[in-house]
């Protein structure tokens, strides 16, 4: 990868347009989770330490190209100051004179208050470029969007990746770009339909593909197995069979559960039993992988050097259908902590599941990028990353 980092740039006396992700949850006018703000602090601190002036570009919510006081970044300003430990100047209508007159960290109003942002209008990109001397992208989570503040402006100024962006790209490159083999991918979740591109890309890059959650039901059904009342996309049987055939031809082993946990009710503490995957009662639904399936996943992890994880193995949100996800995540965490496994995970449900399992802290890298992480796993070009590599 050819992108530059902050270490490659002379920032002394320079105004650094810094695209960040501070799209944080807010209730009653207060930030309830400052994790995303905390993750950009190293970039802002380094810019200041190198004599630069960080000017933060960000979106908040989905204002649809119109100013909305409920989505003003002014709401984020106090939490940003708390995390950074310094004042942050808020500029609603920026121009270069106002930016030059301000000191320290500057926060510009929500970029999506203008429709020109999401349209990647060249005029907005040029306007943004006029506000600074260097462009730094620290928002991998928005890198799959070709917007004025993520892609357009990057072509108009000397550019680099911020600390968080560089960390994310480095972790992803290590996981699938040039990984240590064998590589195992764990892909779970409810529907195959949302992850066809993902599965198609992974079978060409990994040695073992573990399929769990509702997705596994669709693959089991595609093999002629009755899955009872389980969540299942029967109309995707052909697509599932095609994926399995391509995996076999390419030397990728697909691991489906040999046994499953079934119940008649989808609720916490529901009566349940473990049966062979091909013995699901007609009036029951599969809600988790069984103990033999977990042993097979753990065995694959123990043989692996690299793990990419997206999605739970069962209905992890409610007990007792979180057992498989918790057990596999715990073992992956142990292997990672011992230095035997490079583990990269991402996606909303994934982060929640690994946090619930108490395993997230020991994974090599946890991405909070959501859509960008998924598109990267699908093998798609991310405009915000490509723009950094273009110079």
Helices and strands as residue ranges (DSSP letters): G 6-8, E 15-19, E 26-27, E 30-31, H 35-49, E 53-57, G 69-71, H 74-84, E 88-91, H 96-101, E 105-108, G 111-113, H 115-118, H 122-130, E 134-137, G 140-142, I 148-152, G 153-155, E 158-161, H 163-172, I 173-177, E 183-187, H 196-202, E 208-211, H 213-222, G 234-236, H 237-250, E 253-255, E 259-263, E 272-276, E 285-289, H 291-303, E 306-310, H 323-337, E 342-346, H 348-356, G 360-362, E 365-367, H 371-377, H 383-389
